[in-house]
Amino acid sequence: MAQHHTTALRLRLRYRFDNLVAGGTAGLIGWLALVCLTVVIPASAVLVWSDRTPPTTLSGRLTAVWVSVGQTLKLGGAVGSPLHVLASVALALVALLFVSTLVSLITTGINQRLMSLRRGHSTVLEAGHTVVLGWSDQVFPVVGELVAANANRRRAAVALLAPKDKVEMEDEIAARVTDRGTTRIICRNGGITDPAELCRVSPRTAKAVLVLPSGGDAGDAHVVKTLLALDAAVPGKGGAVVVAAVRDTRNHLTARLAAGPGGHVLCVDDIVARLLVQTARQPGLSLVYQELLDFEGDEFYTVAAGGLVGRAFGEALLSFATSSAVGLLRADGGVALNPDPGTPIRAGDRIIVISQDDDTAAQLDVACRVEEEAIVTPCPRSAVPERLLLLGWNRRAPLVVEQLDQYVVPGSTLDVVALGASDLDKPRQRLEVTFHGGDITDPVVLAKLDVSSYDSVIVIGEETGPAAEAEPESDPRTDDRTLVTLLHLRAIGEAAQRELSLTTEMSDDGNRLLAPAREGADFIVSGRLISLLMTQISESPHLALVFDELFSAEGNELYLKPASDYVRAGSEVSFATAVEAARRRGECAVGYRMRARAATGPDFGVRINPDKRQRVRFAEGDWLIVLAED
C-alpha cells in the first residue's frame, strides 16, 4: 500500500512539473526565482547568525543577509540608501541579462554548428578523392575495394553522399568495413539529384565519381537524373572519371547519353547474363574473375613499355617474371587484348599486365627460360553440341538465352524450367529452346528432368510475383528460392554419384555462404560483381574497354583449357614453358587450376599470375587459364 501511494505521489509531482514546463518561459523564470530565494535567504540567514562575529544589531544582521543574498545571486549586494541599492540591483540585473544572452547566443551557435555537422551538410574540402553517390548494399563492397585500392596511398579519402542520416551511414560502414587502412570515409547527407547538394562532396576536385544503381521501378531513371544533376553541378564533369550502373538494358543508352562521352555506364543485366553463360561453359571461371576484379590479389594494370619499344608483343610475354602481359594500351587510348605475337610495340604504348600491384611489374634483363622438350602439339578438338538446363526465369533470362545462342555450336539444346517465361518465340540460330512449366523448388519437378545428364545447369533468381520479375535482385525471397533449389540439386547429384556442372546467380553475397553446394562452385553475385567492376574502372578508366571485350561473345575471352594440350602431363616445367606454348597458339597464359585442389584450399586450385620461374607439374585434368579468341 505504501509503495502504491509513493508511486501515485511521484506521478502527480511529475505531472505538475510537466504543466509547469509547458507554461512558458515567464512561468519558469518566476518559479526558478522563487525556489532560489526560498533556498538562498534562509541559508544566508544561517550563515550570518552562525558567524563567529555576527553584527550586534538586527539591522546589521539583515544587511549582512542582503549582502550574502546579493553575492550569491550576483545582484551586487550593495548597501546604503534605497536609491543606491536599487541602482546597484538594476545594474546587476542588466549585466546578468547581457551575460546570459551572450552565453545563450554562443551556445546556440555551437549547437547549430554541431547539428549541421551531424546532419552532414558541410562541404568536403578534398582533392583527388573518390565520390560515391547513393546508398544500397553495394556501397559496402565499393568502399571496401576502394580502401584496398588506396592501401599504398598515404592520405586517401572517399566521400559518400546519400539521402540518409550521416551518423547512421558512418555506423553501418564502420560495422561492415572494419579495416580502413589509411583511407578516410567522409559521409554527407543530401539528395544526389540536387546539383547544389552534390557540391557538398566536391565532385569538381574528385578523381572519380561512382553512381550506384538504385532499386525499385524507377531506379534507372534515378541514376539518369543523378548523372544530369552531376553535369549541372560540374559542367563537363571536370577531371573526374564518372562510372555509373543501370539494371535494364533498355535504359543503357539513355544513361550513356547522360554520362557524356567521358563517362562509363555498366549494364547490370547484360554483364550478369554474359558472365553466367561464360561460366556455365567454362566451370571455374567465376573464381578467376573474382581473383582479377578485387584488389586483394592480382588485377589489371598498365606499365610503360620501356626497353620493349620496337620489339614484338610476343617477346613481352616472357619479359616479366611476376606479371602476365595480356595486351597493349595504344597511345590514342585504344586497347588491343591478346594481339598477334608479332604485333610491334610502338613508342607511347603501354603494356596491359596482370600483376599484384602497379609497381611489381619489373622487366627482366633476360627472358625466362623455356623447356622446348616439354611443349606438345595439341590434337585438334572439334566442338560438339551441348545439352543445357536453365532453372528459373526473371528479367535477365532472355539475355541468357540470347548469349547462349551466340556461344554454342548448332544442334545444342536448352531446356528451361520455370513457373513463367516470355520471349521464347524468338528464332535462334544455333540453340533449340524448349520450355517446361514447373516450380524449380519442387523436388518432384527436378527429379523428372534427369539433371545429371546435362552438360551444364544454370540456376537464376526466380520469384512468382510481377514486382520480383521487374527487380529480381531487390526481393530477398529470390535467393531463398535459389537456396532451396540448390539443396535439391545437391541431393540429386549425390544420388547419381556425379558432380553437377552448376552455375548459380545470387543477389546477396551473404547468401552465397549458405548455399548447399560444393566448395569452389561457380556463383555470380550480381551486386558484388558490379561493385567490383565499378571500382576497377574508377581506378583505371581504360579497363572499361578491357572488360567490355572480356564479357563479349566476340573477341578475346578467358578460357580454362586442358593443360595437357600445351605441355607434357606429368613433367615438371617452369610456368614460362606453358606461357611459350600458349604464345605459339596465339594465346596469353595467365594462370592455371589444379584439379586435385579444385575442391579444397582458399583458392580452390586457382593460381593467377604465378612467377614464370616457378616449377609446376601438370597432371591430366588440370587446366591452363588463357586469354584467347574463340
Secondary structure per residue as TSV (DSSP state, phi and psi in degrees):
chain	resnum	aa	ss	phi	psi
A	1	M	-	360.0	-44.7
A	2	A	H	-61.9	-39.4
A	3	Q	H	-64.9	-36.5
A	4	H	H	-64.0	-43.9
A	5	H	H	-65.1	-36.9
A	6	T	H	-64.7	-42.9
A	7	T	H	-64.4	-41.7
A	8	A	H	-64.6	-39.8
A	9	L	H	-65.3	-40.3
A	10	R	H	-63.1	-40.7
A	11	L	H	-65.9	-40.3
A	12	R	H	-65.9	-41.1
A	13	L	H	-65.1	-41.4
A	14	R	H	-63.8	-37.6
A	15	Y	H	-65.2	-43.6
A	16	R	H	-66.4	-36.4
A	17	F	H	-66.2	-40.8
A	18	D	H	-61.4	-40.9
A	19	N	H	-64.2	-38.2
A	20	L	H	-63.4	-45.2
A	21	V	H	-65.0	-37.7
A	22	A	H	-72.0	-12.0
A	23	G	T	-74.3	-13.2
A	24	G	-	109.8	176.2
A	25	T	H	-68.5	-41.9
A	26	A	H	-60.1	-46.1
A	27	G	H	-62.2	-40.4
A	28	L	H	-63.5	-42.3
A	29	I	H	-63.5	-43.0
A	30	G	H	-61.5	-48.1
A	31	W	H	-64.2	-37.6
A	32	L	H	-64.9	-42.6
A	33	A	H	-63.5	-41.3
A	34	L	H	-63.6	-42.9
A	35	V	H	-64.6	-42.0
A	36	C	H	-62.6	-46.6
A	37	L	H	-64.3	-37.8
A	38	T	H	-62.1	-32.2
A	39	V	H	-90.5	-43.5
A	40	V	H	-72.8	-43.2
A	41	I	H	-63.6	-51.4
A	42	P	H	-60.5	-39.3
A	43	A	H	-64.7	-40.2
A	44	S	H	-65.5	-40.0
A	45	A	H	-61.4	-42.0
A	46	V	H	-62.2	-41.7
A	47	L	H	-62.0	-41.7
A	48	V	H	-68.9	-49.5
A	49	W	H	-69.6	-25.5
A	50	S	T	-93.7	2.1
A	51	D	S	-67.5	151.2
A	52	R	S	-65.8	-33.7
A	53	T	S	-126.8	71.2
A	54	P	-	-74.1	157.7
A	55	P	-	-56.3	148.2
A	56	T	S	-81.3	-26.4
A	57	T	S	-102.9	158.0
A	58	L	H	-65.1	-40.3
A	59	S	H	-64.5	-35.2
A	60	G	H	-66.3	-41.0
A	61	R	H	-67.5	-40.2
A	62	L	H	-63.4	-37.8
A	63	T	H	-62.2	-41.5
A	64	A	H	-65.0	-38.1
A	65	V	H	-62.1	-43.6
A	66	W	H	-60.3	-44.3
A	67	V	H	-59.6	-42.2
A	68	S	H	-65.3	-42.5
A	69	V	H	-64.0	-43.4
A	70	G	H	-62.7	-41.9
A	71	Q	H	-68.1	-37.0
A	72	T	H	-68.1	-43.2
A	73	L	T	-92.1	9.0
A	74	K	T	58.7	40.8
A	75	L	S	-104.5	15.7
A	76	G	-	91.8	-59.0
A	77	G	-	72.3	26.7
A	78	A	-	-71.9	152.0
A	79	V	-	-119.5	158.2
A	80	G	S	143.1	-147.4
A	81	S	S	-69.6	156.9
A	82	P	H	-55.6	-38.4
A	83	L	H	-65.0	-40.1
A	84	H	H	-64.0	-42.8
A	85	V	H	-65.3	-42.1
A	86	L	H	-63.8	-41.6
A	87	A	H	-65.0	-39.2
A	88	S	H	-63.6	-43.4
A	89	V	H	-65.9	-38.8
A	90	A	H	-63.1	-45.1
A	91	L	H	-62.1	-40.8
A	92	A	H	-63.9	-40.5
A	93	L	H	-65.9	-39.9
A	94	V	H	-62.3	-45.3
A	95	A	H	-62.1	-41.6
A	96	L	H	-63.9	-41.3
A	97	L	H	-65.3	-41.0
A	98	F	H	-64.3	-48.9
A	99	V	H	-63.0	-41.4
A	100	S	H	-63.9	-42.4
A	101	T	H	-64.0	-42.3
A	102	L	H	-62.1	-45.6
A	103	V	H	-62.5	-40.0
A	104	S	H	-63.6	-42.9
A	105	L	H	-63.2	-43.5
A	106	I	H	-64.0	-43.8
A	107	T	H	-63.6	-42.1
A	108	T	H	-63.8	-41.7
A	109	G	H	-63.0	-43.8
A	110	I	H	-64.1	-42.6
A	111	N	H	-63.3	-41.3
A	112	Q	H	-63.8	-39.6
A	113	R	H	-65.8	-42.2
A	114	L	H	-64.2	-41.2
A	115	M	H	-66.1	-36.7
A	116	S	H	-64.2	-42.0
A	117	L	H	-64.6	-40.3
A	118	R	H	-66.3	-35.4
A	119	R	H	-75.1	-14.3
A	120	G	T	74.7	40.0
A	121	H	-	-102.7	-1.3
A	122	S	S	-78.9	159.8
A	123	T	-	-87.6	137.0
A	124	V	-	-81.4	122.7
A	125	L	-	-105.9	78.0
A	126	E	-	-129.0	164.1
A	127	A	S	-140.3	141.4
A	128	G	S	74.1	18.9
A	129	H	-	-94.1	174.1
A	130	T	E	-110.4	130.6
A	131	V	E	-103.3	132.1
A	132	V	E	-118.1	122.6
A	133	L	E	-109.8	126.0
A	134	G	-	107.2	166.5
A	135	W	-	-139.7	125.9
A	136	S	S	-163.0	-178.0
A	137	D	T	-63.0	-19.9
A	138	Q	T	-73.5	-14.0
A	139	V	H	-65.3	-30.7
A	140	F	H	-71.6	-48.4
A	141	P	H	-65.1	-32.4
A	142	V	H	-63.8	-49.7
A	143	V	H	-64.2	-41.5
A	144	G	H	-60.9	-41.9
A	145	E	H	-70.6	-35.3
A	146	L	H	-65.1	-37.6
A	147	V	H	-62.7	-43.9
A	148	A	H	-64.6	-38.8
A	149	A	H	-66.9	-29.0
A	150	N	T	-93.5	14.1
A	151	A	T	-59.8	-32.4
A	152	N	T	-97.0	11.8
A	153	R	-	-103.7	138.9
A	154	R	S	-73.4	-45.6
A	155	R	S	-130.7	94.3
A	156	A	E	-112.4	152.9
A	157	A	E	-141.4	143.4
A	158	V	E	-123.9	119.7
A	159	A	E	-104.6	124.1
A	160	L	E	-113.2	126.6
A	161	L	E	-120.1	129.0
A	162	A	E	-159.1	153.8
A	163	P	S	-78.0	64.3
A	164	K	S	-146.2	151.0
A	165	D	-	-57.6	132.7
A	166	K	H	-60.1	-45.0
A	167	V	H	-65.4	-39.6
A	168	E	H	-62.6	-42.1
A	169	M	H	-61.4	-45.1
A	170	E	H	-63.0	-40.7
A	171	D	H	-66.7	-42.5
A	172	E	H	-67.6	-39.4
A	173	I	H	-67.7	-40.2
A	174	A	H	-62.6	-33.6
A	175	A	H	-75.5	-31.6
A	176	R	H	-97.0	-30.1
A	177	V	-	-114.9	89.0
A	178	T	-	-79.7	-35.8
A	179	D	-	-104.0	108.3
A	180	R	-	-102.1	-6.1
A	181	G	T	57.3	-129.1
A	182	T	T	-97.1	7.5
A	183	T	E	-91.5	131.0
A	184	R	E	-95.2	131.5
A	185	I	E	-101.0	117.2
A	186	I	E	-113.6	120.9
A	187	C	E	-106.3	137.8
A	188	R	E	-134.5	144.8
A	189	N	E	-96.0	135.9
A	190	G	-	166.2	161.0
A	191	G	-	-77.8	129.3
A	192	I	T	-81.5	-3.4
A	193	T	T	-102.5	6.9
A	194	D	-	-105.1	114.3
A	195	P	H	-56.0	-38.3
A	196	A	H	-65.4	-41.1
A	197	E	H	-76.3	-25.4
A	198	L	H	-62.2	-30.9
A	199	C	G	-67.2	-12.1
A	200	R	G	-63.5	-24.5
A	201	V	G	-106.0	13.2
A	202	S	-	50.4	61.3
A	203	P	G	-66.3	-21.6
A	204	R	G	-64.6	-36.0
A	205	T	G	-99.5	5.1
A	206	A	-	-79.2	156.4
A	207	K	S	-88.0	-23.1
A	208	A	E	-155.0	147.2
A	209	V	E	-127.4	123.5
A	210	L	E	-110.1	125.3
A	211	V	E	-106.6	108.9
A	212	L	-	-73.0	145.2
A	213	P	-	-66.4	141.5
A	214	S	-	-100.3	153.8
A	215	G	-	-90.1	176.8
A	216	G	S	87.7	172.5
A	217	D	T	-65.0	-32.8
A	218	A	T	-100.8	20.7
A	219	G	H	-61.6	-47.6
A	220	D	H	-66.1	-37.4
A	221	A	H	-62.6	-35.3
A	222	H	H	-66.8	-38.3
A	223	V	H	-64.2	-44.8
A	224	V	H	-60.4	-43.8
A	225	K	H	-64.1	-36.9
A	226	T	H	-64.7	-41.6
A	227	L	H	-63.5	-38.5
A	228	L	H	-66.7	-40.6
A	229	A	H	-64.7	-37.0
A	230	L	H	-64.9	-38.9
A	231	D	H	-67.8	-33.6
A	232	A	H	-71.3	-36.5
A	233	A	H	-75.1	-38.3
A	234	V	S	-132.3	87.4
A	235	P	G	-56.1	130.2
A	236	G	G	79.0	1.9
A	237	K	G	64.4	8.5
A	238	G	T	63.1	-139.6
A	239	G	T	-102.1	9.7
A	240	A	-	-81.7	146.9
A	241	V	E	-84.7	122.1
A	242	V	E	-101.8	124.2
A	243	V	E	-127.1	125.7
A	244	A	E	-134.1	169.6
A	245	A	E	-144.2	136.4
A	246	V	E	-120.9	159.5
A	247	R	S	-92.2	-43.0
A	248	D	-	-93.3	133.5
A	249	T	G	-61.5	-27.5
A	250	R	G	-66.8	-21.2
A	251	N	G	-100.5	1.0
A	252	H	H	-64.9	-47.7
A	253	L	H	-62.8	-41.4
A	254	T	H	-61.3	-44.2
A	255	A	H	-65.4	-36.5
A	256	R	H	-65.8	-37.4
A	257	L	H	-64.6	-39.8
A	258	A	H	-69.6	-33.4
A	259	A	H	-74.1	-23.2
A	260	G	-	87.9	172.9
A	261	P	T	-64.2	-27.7
A	262	G	T	-91.8	-2.7
A	263	G	-	-87.1	161.0
A	264	H	E	-126.8	120.8
A	265	V	E	-119.3	122.6
A	266	L	E	-94.8	145.3
A	267	C	E	-107.6	112.5
A	268	V	H	-59.7	-49.3
A	269	D	H	-59.5	-45.0
A	270	D	H	-66.3	-45.7
A	271	I	H	-67.1	-43.8
A	272	V	H	-63.8	-41.6
A	273	A	H	-62.7	-44.0
A	274	R	H	-61.4	-46.0
A	275	L	H	-69.9	-33.4
A	276	L	H	-60.1	-44.0
A	277	V	H	-69.3	-45.2
A	278	Q	H	-61.7	-42.1
A	279	T	H	-70.5	-35.4
A	280	A	H	-61.9	-32.3
A	281	R	H	-93.5	-13.1
A	282	Q	S	-132.7	79.4
A	283	P	T	-54.9	134.4
A	284	G	T	97.0	-8.0
A	285	L	H	-66.4	-31.7
A	286	S	H	-62.8	-33.3
A	287	L	H	-67.8	-35.8
A	288	V	H	-65.5	-46.7
A	289	Y	H	-66.5	-34.9
A	290	Q	H	-61.1	-39.3
A	291	E	H	-68.9	-38.1
A	292	L	H	-79.2	-26.5
A	293	L	H	-91.5	-27.1
A	294	D	S	-89.3	163.6
A	295	F	S	-92.8	7.3
A	296	E	S	-83.0	-27.9
A	297	G	S	-112.3	-126.6
A	298	D	-	-102.4	139.9
A	299	E	E	-144.2	-178.4
A	300	F	E	-79.9	137.4
A	301	Y	E	-141.9	168.0
A	302	T	E	-120.3	140.1
A	303	V	E	-130.4	156.3
A	304	A	E	-64.4	144.7
A	305	A	-	-69.1	-32.1
A	306	G	G	57.7	-125.1
A	307	G	G	-71.9	-4.5
A	308	L	G	-87.1	-4.6
A	309	V	T	-62.0	131.8
A	310	G	T	89.7	-9.2
A	311	R	S	-100.8	171.5
A	312	A	B	-82.2	151.2
A	313	F	H	-59.8	-34.6
A	314	G	H	-57.4	-30.1
A	315	E	H	-71.4	-25.9
A	316	A	H	-70.2	-23.7
A	317	L	T	-61.6	-33.3
A	318	L	T	-107.7	12.1
A	319	S	S	-94.0	-5.8
A	320	F	B	-120.9	123.5
A	321	A	S	-80.8	-38.8
A	322	T	S	-111.7	15.3
A	323	S	S	-139.1	157.2
A	324	S	E	-118.8	114.6
A	325	A	E	-74.5	133.5
A	326	V	E	-131.3	-6.4
A	327	G	E	177.2	-174.5
A	328	L	E	-127.4	137.2
A	329	L	E	-102.5	107.9
A	330	R	-	-70.2	160.7
A	331	A	T	-62.7	-27.0
A	332	D	T	-86.5	5.0
A	333	G	S	95.4	-5.7
A	334	G	-	-74.2	154.1
A	335	V	E	-119.0	132.8
A	336	A	E	-122.7	103.7
A	337	L	E	-85.6	137.4
A	338	N	S	45.1	56.8
A	339	P	-	-68.0	167.3
A	340	D	-	-55.3	137.4
A	341	P	T	-54.9	-24.6
A	342	G	T	-86.5	1.0
A	343	T	-	-63.5	125.8
A	344	P	B	-73.9	144.4
A	345	I	-	-93.1	117.0
A	346	R	-	-94.3	162.5
A	347	A	T	-62.6	135.5
A	348	G	T	93.4	-14.5
A	349	D	-	-75.0	149.7
A	350	R	E	-119.5	150.2
A	351	I	E	-95.9	128.6
A	352	I	E	-84.4	123.1
A	353	V	E	-128.5	158.5
A	354	I	E	-101.7	120.0
A	355	S	E	-149.2	164.3
A	356	Q	S	-70.0	-33.8
A	357	D	S	-156.6	168.6
A	358	D	T	-72.7	-13.7
A	359	D	T	-103.6	9.0
A	360	T	S	-103.6	0.9
A	361	A	-	-92.1	79.2
A	362	A	-	-100.3	134.0
A	363	Q	B	-78.0	145.6
A	364	L	-	-87.9	150.6
A	365	D	S	-72.6	-33.0
A	366	V	S	-126.5	134.2
A	367	A	-	-62.3	152.1
A	368	C	-	-62.0	146.5
A	369	R	-	-75.5	140.0
A	370	V	-	-116.0	136.4
A	371	E	-	-97.4	97.4
A	372	E	G	-60.1	-36.5
A	373	E	G	-67.3	-17.3
A	374	A	G	-90.3	-13.6
A	375	I	B	-77.7	133.3
A	376	V	-	-114.6	158.0
A	377	T	-	-94.3	116.9
A	378	P	-	-71.8	149.4
A	379	C	-	-79.1	139.8
A	380	P	-	-60.0	135.9
A	381	R	-	-114.4	119.6
A	382	S	-	-90.9	137.9
A	383	A	-	-70.7	142.0
A	384	V	-	-121.5	152.9
A	385	P	-	-59.5	149.9
A	386	E	-	-116.7	150.3
A	387	R	E	-108.2	116.5
A	388	L	E	-119.8	149.7
A	389	L	E	-128.2	126.3
A	390	L	E	-112.9	117.8
A	391	L	E	-106.5	117.5
A	392	G	-	105.4	163.2
A	393	W	-	-152.3	132.3
A	394	N	-	-150.3	-166.6
A	395	R	T	-60.9	-29.3
A	396	R	T	-84.7	-13.2
A	397	A	H	-57.8	-44.1
A	398	P	H	-58.2	-34.3
A	399	L	H	-67.5	-37.3
A	400	V	H	-62.4	-45.4
A	401	V	H	-62.3	-42.1
A	402	E	H	-63.4	-42.6
A	403	Q	H	-66.3	-40.9
A	404	L	H	-59.4	-38.4
A	405	D	H	-63.9	-25.3
A	406	Q	H	-83.0	-20.9
A	407	Y	H	-97.2	-41.8
A	408	V	S	-77.0	165.4
A	409	V	-	-88.4	157.6
A	410	P	T	-56.6	142.6
A	411	G	T	97.9	-6.5
A	412	S	E	-74.4	151.9
A	413	T	E	-125.6	149.7
A	414	L	E	-132.4	122.1
A	415	D	E	-100.9	126.8
A	416	V	E	-109.6	125.2
A	417	V	E	-118.2	118.0
A	418	A	E	-164.3	164.7
A	419	L	S	-74.0	-28.2
A	420	G	-	-157.7	144.6
A	421	A	-	-148.7	162.5
A	422	S	-	-147.3	171.2
A	423	D	S	60.3	33.2
A	424	L	-	-97.8	-4.5
A	425	D	-	-86.0	-9.0
A	426	K	S	-65.9	131.1
A	427	P	-	-65.9	141.4
A	428	R	-	-111.6	149.3
A	429	Q	S	-82.7	-38.8
A	430	R	S	-123.0	-23.8
A	431	L	E	-106.3	131.4
A	432	E	E	-98.7	119.1
A	433	V	E	-108.1	132.7
A	434	T	E	-127.8	130.8
A	435	F	E	-100.5	133.9
A	436	H	E	-124.1	118.1
A	437	G	E	-72.0	141.7
A	438	G	-	162.5	159.0
A	439	D	-	-87.9	119.9
A	440	I	T	-72.3	-9.5
A	441	T	T	-93.1	0.4
A	442	D	-	-91.5	116.5
A	443	P	H	-62.5	-27.7
A	444	V	H	-66.5	-42.4
A	445	V	H	-62.7	-44.2
A	446	L	H	-68.1	-35.6
A	447	A	H	-65.0	-28.9
A	448	K	T	-77.4	-8.9
A	449	L	T	-89.3	-15.4
A	450	D	T	55.2	58.0
A	451	V	G	-56.8	-37.5
A	452	S	G	-66.3	-12.3
A	453	S	G	-86.3	-8.1
A	454	Y	S	-84.9	148.7
A	455	D	S	-70.5	-32.4
A	456	S	E	-155.9	145.6
A	457	V	E	-123.7	130.2
A	458	I	E	-114.8	127.1
A	459	V	E	-114.0	120.9
A	460	I	-	-118.7	158.1
A	461	G	-	-62.3	132.4
A	462	E	-	-136.6	138.2
A	463	E	-	-142.1	146.2
A	464	T	S	-77.7	-23.5
A	465	G	S	-77.4	153.2
A	466	P	H	-66.4	-32.2
A	467	A	H	-66.2	-37.7
A	468	A	H	-70.3	-33.4
A	469	E	H	-66.3	-32.5
A	470	A	H	-72.5	-40.0
A	471	E	-	-133.3	76.7
A	472	P	G	-63.2	-28.8
A	473	E	G	-81.0	-8.1
A	474	S	G	-95.3	-9.1
A	475	D	-	-105.3	115.9
A	476	P	H	-62.4	-21.4
A	477	R	H	-68.7	-19.3
A	478	T	H	-61.5	-50.0
A	479	D	H	-65.6	-32.4
A	480	D	H	-61.1	-44.0
A	481	R	H	-67.4	-36.4
A	482	T	H	-63.3	-41.5
A	483	L	H	-62.8	-39.7
A	484	V	H	-64.3	-43.1
A	485	T	H	-61.0	-43.6
A	486	L	H	-63.0	-34.6
A	487	L	H	-63.2	-42.8
A	488	H	H	-68.9	-37.5
A	489	L	H	-66.1	-36.0
A	490	R	H	-63.3	-41.5
A	491	A	H	-63.8	-38.6
A	492	I	H	-65.3	-42.3
A	493	G	H	-64.6	-40.3
A	494	E	H	-66.4	-38.6
A	495	A	H	-66.9	-36.0
A	496	A	H	-84.9	-5.3
A	497	Q	T	53.5	45.8
A	498	R	-	-142.7	141.0
A	499	E	-	-85.4	116.3
A	500	L	-	-74.4	140.4
A	501	S	-	-83.9	102.2
A	502	L	E	-124.8	132.0
A	503	T	E	-125.6	127.2
A	504	T	E	-124.2	135.8
A	505	E	E	-97.2	133.1
A	506	M	E	-137.5	156.9
A	507	S	S	-100.3	-27.6
A	508	D	-	-114.1	123.1
A	509	D	H	-65.6	-27.1
A	510	G	H	-65.1	-32.8
A	511	N	H	-71.6	-22.0
A	512	R	H	-61.7	-34.1
A	513	L	T	-69.9	-22.2
A	514	L	T	-89.9	-9.9
A	515	A	-	-63.8	129.9
A	516	P	-	-80.0	70.3
A	517	A	S	-134.6	164.0
A	518	R	-	-64.6	157.3
A	519	E	T	-64.1	139.4
A	520	G	T	80.0	10.0
A	521	A	-	-67.1	160.2
A	522	D	E	-87.2	119.7
A	523	F	E	-126.8	133.6
A	524	I	E	-109.5	102.5
A	525	V	E	-94.1	105.0
A	526	S	H	-58.1	-46.3
A	527	G	H	-62.7	-46.9
A	528	R	H	-67.8	-39.8
A	529	L	H	-58.0	-49.4
A	530	I	H	-66.4	-36.6
A	531	S	H	-61.0	-44.1
A	532	L	H	-65.3	-42.8
A	533	L	H	-63.1	-44.2
A	534	M	H	-61.1	-41.7
A	535	T	H	-66.6	-43.3
A	536	Q	H	-60.8	-44.8
A	537	I	H	-68.8	-35.0
A	538	S	H	-64.1	-30.6
A	539	E	H	-84.1	-33.6
A	540	S	-	-138.9	92.6
A	541	P	T	-57.9	-31.6
A	542	H	T	-65.4	-16.5
A	543	L	H	-67.5	-15.9
A	544	A	H	-59.8	-40.8
A	545	L	H	-69.9	-35.3
A	546	V	H	-63.8	-49.7
A	547	F	H	-68.1	-33.8
A	548	D	H	-61.7	-38.6
A	549	E	H	-75.5	-38.6
A	550	L	H	-62.4	-36.1
A	551	F	T	-92.3	6.4
A	552	S	S	-97.2	153.3
A	553	A	S	-74.1	-15.6
A	554	E	S	-108.6	153.5
A	555	G	S	89.7	-151.8
A	556	N	E	-97.3	142.9
A	557	E	E	-139.3	170.0
A	558	L	E	-88.8	135.5
A	559	Y	E	-131.6	150.5
A	560	L	E	-107.1	108.4
A	561	K	E	-115.6	153.9
A	562	P	E	-56.8	126.0
A	563	A	G	-64.3	-27.2
A	564	S	G	-68.9	-11.9
A	565	D	G	-79.0	-9.0
A	566	Y	T	-115.4	-47.3
A	567	V	B	-130.2	158.4
A	568	R	-	-66.0	126.1
A	569	A	T	-64.5	138.1
A	570	G	T	90.4	-13.8
A	571	S	-	-89.8	138.0
A	572	E	E	-86.2	119.5
A	573	V	E	-133.0	163.9
A	574	S	E	-76.5	151.6
A	575	F	H	-64.2	-24.6
A	576	A	H	-60.0	-31.0
A	577	T	H	-65.1	-40.9
A	578	A	H	-66.8	-36.0
A	579	V	H	-64.1	-42.7
A	580	E	H	-65.8	-40.2
A	581	A	H	-61.8	-39.8
A	582	A	H	-69.0	-37.4
A	583	R	H	-60.1	-38.5
A	584	R	T	-68.1	-15.1
A	585	R	T	-103.6	10.0
A	586	G	T	74.2	32.5
A	587	E	-	-128.5	160.8
A	588	C	E	-113.2	114.9
A	589	A	E	-82.5	128.0
A	590	V	E	-121.9	-1.7
A	591	G	E	169.9	-167.7
A	592	Y	E	-154.5	168.0
A	593	R	E	-136.0	124.1
A	594	M	-	-88.0	125.3
A	595	R	G	-63.4	-35.9
A	596	A	G	-65.1	-23.9
A	597	R	G	-112.3	13.2
A	598	A	T	-66.4	-26.7
A	599	A	T	-107.4	7.3
A	600	T	S	-137.0	169.9
A	601	G	S	79.5	161.3
A	602	P	T	-68.9	-24.5
A	603	D	T	-103.5	-2.4
A	604	F	T	54.5	38.4
A	605	G	T	82.1	-2.6
A	606	V	E	-88.3	128.8
A	607	R	E	-129.8	112.0
A	608	I	E	-98.7	135.4
A	609	N	S	55.2	57.1
A	610	P	-	-72.7	157.8
A	611	D	-	-60.8	131.1
A	612	K	T	-68.1	-16.0
A	613	R	T	-86.6	-6.2
A	614	Q	-	-67.6	139.2
A	615	R	E	-90.3	134.4
A	616	V	E	-142.0	143.8
A	617	R	E	-115.4	109.6
A	618	F	-	-86.3	138.1
A	619	A	-	-112.7	168.8
A	620	E	T	-60.9	131.4
A	621	G	T	99.3	-10.0
A	622	D	-	-79.7	158.3
A	623	W	E	-121.2	146.4
A	624	L	E	-105.0	131.1
A	625	I	E	-91.7	117.2
A	626	V	E	-129.3	151.8
A	627	L	E	-98.6	116.4
A	628	A	E	-147.8	162.5
A	629	E	E	-90.6	139.0
A	630	D	-	-63.1	360.0
